[in-house]
Amino acid sequence: MKRILYIMSIFLMTASLSTLTSCREENKDVGDKIEDAIDDTGDAIEEGAEDVEDGIEDAVDDN
């Protein structure tokens, strides 16, 4: 079960990093780009934590 959680966490981090480094150019200043990156990373961390919490609850319920 831990292996699945680790894989999901790595996948989520990779997906969030790929969205931050997209090829699309936008006309934003550096401050806006940094703020958006921080918001996206925070959202990805929250989603990952929720996935891990759900996995742990499922594992506890199974035992």
Residue frames relative to the residue before (quaternion, step in Angstrom):
aa qw qx qy qz dx dy dz
M 1.0000 0.0000 0.0000 0.0000 0.00 0.00 0.00
K 0.6333 0.5315 -0.3379 0.4497 3.58 0.99 -0.80
R 0.6216 0.5575 -0.3422 0.4309 3.55 1.02 -0.78
I 0.6458 0.5126 -0.3157 0.4697 3.58 0.98 -0.81
L 0.6503 0.5151 -0.3120 0.4631 3.58 0.98 -0.83
Y 0.6449 0.5080 -0.3200 0.4729 3.58 0.99 -0.80
I 0.6534 0.5081 -0.3137 0.4654 3.58 0.94 -0.87
M 0.6528 0.5024 -0.3192 0.4686 3.59 0.95 -0.84
S 0.6488 0.5181 -0.3194 0.4568 3.58 0.98 -0.81
I 0.6562 0.4953 -0.3094 0.4779 3.58 0.93 -0.87
F 0.6419 0.5202 -0.3271 0.4587 3.59 0.93 -0.82
L 0.6617 0.5084 -0.3023 0.4607 3.57 0.93 -0.88
M 0.6552 0.4986 -0.3125 0.4738 3.59 0.94 -0.83
T 0.6508 0.5117 -0.3158 0.4635 3.59 0.96 -0.85
A 0.6548 0.5089 -0.3131 0.4628 3.57 0.95 -0.85
S 0.6701 0.4884 -0.3124 0.4634 3.58 0.94 -0.80
L 0.6514 0.5029 -0.3259 0.4654 3.59 1.01 -0.72
S 0.6490 0.5156 -0.3322 0.4502 3.59 0.99 -0.72
T 0.6408 0.5003 -0.3410 0.4720 3.60 1.08 -0.54
L 0.6501 0.5176 -0.3196 0.4553 3.57 1.12 -0.60
T 0.7606 0.3393 -0.1787 0.5238 3.58 1.14 -0.58
S 0.2122 0.8012 -0.5332 0.1696 3.57 0.98 0.75
C 0.5696 -0.6285 0.4278 0.3121 3.55 -1.24 0.48
R 0.5276 0.6533 -0.4017 0.3655 3.55 1.20 -0.31
E 0.2725 -0.7630 0.5651 0.1558 3.56 -0.91 0.92
E 0.0700 -0.7800 0.6214 0.0223 3.51 -0.98 0.86
N 0.4151 -0.7040 0.5196 0.2491 3.54 -1.13 0.61
K 0.2981 0.7275 -0.5514 0.2791 3.55 0.39 1.28
D 0.4609 -0.6459 0.5121 0.3289 3.53 -1.14 0.48
V 0.7160 -0.4777 0.3004 0.4110 3.54 -1.28 0.38
G 0.6360 0.5486 -0.3348 0.4272 3.60 0.95 -0.80
D 0.6601 0.4965 -0.3046 0.4744 3.58 0.98 -0.85
K 0.6431 0.5222 -0.3253 0.4561 3.58 0.98 -0.82
I 0.6595 0.4984 -0.3107 0.4691 3.58 0.94 -0.84
E 0.6514 0.5169 -0.3148 0.4577 3.58 0.94 -0.85
D 0.6543 0.5023 -0.3094 0.4730 3.59 0.96 -0.85
A 0.6496 0.5160 -0.3201 0.4575 3.59 0.96 -0.84
I 0.6491 0.5075 -0.3179 0.4691 3.58 0.97 -0.81
D 0.6489 0.5124 -0.3158 0.4655 3.59 0.96 -0.83
D 0.6692 0.4980 -0.2998 0.4630 3.59 0.91 -0.91
T 0.6567 0.5038 -0.3110 0.4671 3.56 0.96 -0.84
G 0.6416 0.5198 -0.3245 0.4614 3.59 0.98 -0.81
D 0.6461 0.5106 -0.3151 0.4716 3.58 0.99 -0.82
A 0.6566 0.5095 -0.3126 0.4600 3.58 0.96 -0.86
I 0.6441 0.5126 -0.3234 0.4666 3.59 1.00 -0.78
E 0.6460 0.5134 -0.3247 0.4622 3.59 0.97 -0.83
E 0.6600 0.4984 -0.3118 0.4678 3.59 0.93 -0.85
G 0.6477 0.5156 -0.3158 0.4635 3.58 0.99 -0.81
A 0.6478 0.5130 -0.3153 0.4667 3.56 0.98 -0.83
E 0.6439 0.5089 -0.3236 0.4708 3.58 1.00 -0.77
D 0.6392 0.5182 -0.3283 0.4637 3.60 1.00 -0.78
V 0.6548 0.4979 -0.3106 0.4764 3.57 0.97 -0.84
E 0.6400 0.5217 -0.3259 0.4604 3.58 0.96 -0.84
D 0.6523 0.5043 -0.3148 0.4702 3.60 0.95 -0.85
G 0.6503 0.5187 -0.3152 0.4568 3.57 0.99 -0.82
I 0.6523 0.5051 -0.3120 0.4712 3.56 0.98 -0.81
E 0.6475 0.5104 -0.3200 0.4667 3.58 0.96 -0.84
D 0.6470 0.5103 -0.3211 0.4668 3.58 0.99 -0.78
A 0.6519 0.5133 -0.3141 0.4614 3.56 0.99 -0.83
V 0.6578 0.4945 -0.3134 0.4738 3.59 0.98 -0.80
D 0.6511 0.5148 -0.3189 0.4576 3.58 0.98 -0.79
D 0.6525 0.5208 -0.3163 0.4505 3.61 1.05 -0.73
N 0.7093 0.3947 -0.2552 0.5254 3.58 1.09 -0.59
